[in-house]
Amino acid sequence: MSERDPSPSKGFEARLAEARAVRDGERGTKDGAAARSGMGVALRIGLEMVSALIVGVGIGWLLDWWLGTGPWLMILFFVLGSAAGMLSVFRTASGLGQGVGYKPGKGKGSERG
Amino acid sequence: MATESQPHGPLEQFIIQPLVDVKLGSVDLSFTNSALTMIMAVGLVIAMLTIGMRRRALVPGRWQSIAELSYEFIANMLRENVGSEGRRFFPVIFSLFMFVLFGNMIGMLPYSFTFTSHLIVTFALALAVFAAVTILGFVRHGMHFFSFFVPPGTPLLMWPLMIPIEIISYLSRPISLAVRLFANMTAGHTLLKVFAGFIAALGVLGVVPFALVIALTGLEVLIAFLQAYIFTILTCIYIHDALHMH
């Protein structure tokens, strides 16, 4: 809140409404400075790929164990997990944020979906 | 040199030791050093905030400044990442941040124990966040929540492929959240111990690793803070995603 007009001429309600608007409008679009620094991005991207792969293989393995379908579901979910990992890397790198499912940016506040 | 068989290996610091043995049937509920540091973290946070705010001065003193700064820090984080709606979640986010931060910082004291360097602790925290955010999404959007898993503009033909991918991507959130904190803390503390082991082993030349350990300690304090910050900011982003879907 850098621009604050403390002029008493406006009346309290108007100034309160103004301050509230400033505060509510301050919803930034950044991912946080730390999360965006080079090292942070590199670590996050690597981790996201690996964790998506782990989840994919884990789901496949559990389904195989449950349904007794040999290695096939694990192989299938390994591929899907790699795809999910790639997708989240792509999203992080192109600044679409952490969101699962994304929408194209439509101005302020909608970059992350 | 520090090897695993000797009493001070670099991984020795992560061993969980029971302090008070408690057994409920076959369940081991011993009070461990991990539990002790968690209670210490909670106690220190409560003490810092209550003692800091005891005077309630208009011009804050040192302790009151710390309490107010940490409040402002999390309040701003929530406002920037969730929006003004996010203020409802302030208590839980603040508790989460302070707990992780103090856990990391207590771990920086010599001879102490870092509970955030155990995957089960961070994973429990991450799973709680994940479950809460998922429930929040369902409460907010009902069955519409499932449209989360279909990116807008996906052709119908691609749905069978995209939905599993999106679900895997969603389920990988708690894992990456937990592993990030755990790996950073474990790696940092192991590195410190390994370099500290070189000091004694190298004799006079030990000043080189000694200087490095000093620098690394500074870096570790930074990482301890940064990881607590990242853990909470990602929680904020997940809350934002659950509140405002497509």
Contacts between the chains, C-beta under 8 A, distances in Angstrom:
chain1	res1	chain2	res2	distance
A	23	B	79	6.9
A	23	B	84	6.6
A	24	B	83	7.3
A	24	B	84	4.3
A	26	B	79	6.0
A	26	B	80	6.8
A	27	B	79	6.6
A	27	B	80	6.4
A	27	B	81	8.0
A	27	B	82	7.8
A	27	B	83	4.3
A	27	B	84	7.2
A	28	B	80	4.0
A	28	B	81	7.3
A	30	B	80	7.1
A	31	B	233	7.9
A	31	B	237	7.3
A	32	B	77	7.8
A	32	B	81	7.2
A	32	B	229	7.5
A	32	B	230	7.6
A	32	B	233	4.6
A	34	B	226	5.6
A	34	B	229	5.8
A	34	B	230	6.1
A	34	B	233	7.5
A	35	B	230	6.1
A	35	B	233	6.3
A	35	B	234	7.7
A	40	B	230	7.3
A	43	B	180	7.3
A	44	B	176	7.7
A	44	B	180	7.5
A	47	B	176	4.9
A	47	B	179	6.1
A	47	B	180	5.7
A	47	B	183	7.8
A	48	B	172	7.0
A	48	B	176	5.4
A	50	B	176	8.0
A	50	B	179	7.9
A	51	B	172	4.2
A	51	B	175	4.0
A	51	B	176	4.0
A	51	B	179	6.3
A	52	B	168	5.8
A	52	B	169	5.8
A	52	B	172	4.2
A	54	B	172	7.2
A	54	B	175	6.0
A	55	B	168	5.2
A	55	B	171	4.7
A	55	B	172	4.4
A	55	B	175	6.2
A	56	B	168	4.9
A	59	B	168	6.8
A	59	B	171	7.5
A	77	B	164	7.6
A	77	B	168	7.5
A	80	B	161	8.0
A	80	B	164	5.1
A	80	B	165	5.6
A	80	B	168	5.9
A	81	B	168	5.4
A	83	B	161	8.0
A	83	B	165	5.0
A	84	B	165	4.6
A	84	B	166	7.5
A	84	B	168	4.0
A	84	B	169	4.2
A	84	B	172	6.7
A	85	B	172	7.8
A	87	B	165	6.2
A	87	B	169	6.1
A	88	B	169	5.4
A	88	B	172	7.3
A	97	B	237	6.8
A	98	B	173	7.7
A	98	B	234	6.7
A	98	B	237	5.0
A	98	B	238	7.0
A	98	B	241	7.0
A	99	B	237	7.9
A	99	B	241	4.9
A	100	B	148	6.0
A	100	B	149	6.9
A	100	B	166	5.5
A	100	B	169	5.2
A	100	B	170	4.4
A	100	B	173	7.7
A	100	B	241	7.2
A	101	B	147	7.6
A	101	B	148	5.0
A	101	B	149	6.2
A	101	B	150	6.6
A	101	B	151	4.8
A	101	B	152	7.7
A	101	B	166	5.9
A	101	B	245	7.6
A	101	B	246	6.5
A	102	B	151	5.9
A	103	B	151	7.6
A	103	B	152	5.5
A	103	B	246	5.2
A	109	B	83	7.7
A	112	B	237	7.0
A	112	B	240	6.9
A	112	B	241	7.3
A	113	B	241	7.3
A	113	B	244	7.6
A	113	B	245	7.3
A	113	B	246	5.8
